[in-house]
Amino acid sequence: MKKQQVLITAPAHPCLQEGLERGGYEVTIEMSPDASWLAANIYRFHGIVVASKPAIDKDLIDVAIELRWIARLGSGMEHIDVAYAESRGINCINSPEGNSGAVAEHVIGLLINLMRKINVSAEEIRQGKWIRDMQRGEMLTEKVVGIIGLGNTGTALAYLLASFGVIVFAHDKYRKKFGSTYVRESTLEEIQKYCQIVSLHLPLTEETYHYADAKFFSGFQKQPYFVNTGRGQLVDTVALIGALEQNQIKAAALDVLENEQLETYTPEEKKLLDVLLADPRVLITPHIAGYSQESYRKLSEVILKKLDLSSPSSLEIPDVDW
């Protein structure tokens, strides 16, 4: 009997291929295939594993006559036409549980770095400067933190923040009655009014594109530290720069940008990035919040579990009744 075929298009822990093969699949690995290769070959595959690319659109789905599932290594599904795929009987899964803990840790790291001025001070040392009083920072402990989007990552962040004795305000348009003694169910307006730190954890959709716009930033009353480790397009870069210039926010930590292909930047995009990079109140990392040795394996383990091929063996964020 001929084995069903699976295509892996992104770097994945070896346990993924091993688990698929144990489950009876024949695995083909083609890293970052272009559109023409996919269009010519996808008809052969029963399943496909992708990361943030390639795009799986209606035209591609129409020629994927054997396709029964699409698995996303990570969370965002904006590059997959999920509704159309499911209308064709194709199961679409992702693995946000796999790297939510890594992202939450990265948020904590970004915040402590910004609030305690670690990067700025370290750079001054490289320049032969020993400056202390000017770099007196703030502690994360006992701050009021707003989390916008309480999915896997937002929940993991709230869990980690518990040890800092913070007050957590959480807003999620699509979840209700999740409040507890530790997490306060809040409106966006309450987060804008009370929070000293605000962290975005939303999926990218038509509704959330440029969620953080000029109106969003102008509503802040506590000049908070602002963090985005979700998707770059959640934030209007021009509005973010305006918020910094007008002191509507104290500082910004970004793991994502609207355009992460720096080599494709227009002069205007480069000018905006240069403004951010020149500002000591801004800290940018290259979309690595979800990257850790542990999450690299766990992303694949979650996919295997959802395909009923394996069970995760690594540690999970426990369910906690706050």
Buried (B, 14 or more C-beta within 10 A) or exposed (E): EEEBBBBBBBEBBEBBBBBBBEBEBBBBEBEEBEEEEBBEBBEBBBBBBBBBEBBBBEEBBEEBEEBBBBBBBBBBBBBBBBEBBEEBEBBBBBBBBBBBBBBBBBBBBBBBBBBBBBEBBEEBEEEEEEEEEEEEBBEBEEBBBBBBBBBBBBBBBBBBBEEBEBBBBBBBEEBEEBBBEBBBBBEBEBBBBBBBBBBBBBBBBEEBBBBBBBEBBEEBEBBBBBBBBBBBBBBBBBBBBBBBEEEBBBBBBBBBBBBEEEEEBEEEBEEBBEBBEEBEBBBBBEBEBBBBEBBBBBBBBBBBBBBEBBEBEEEBBEEEEB
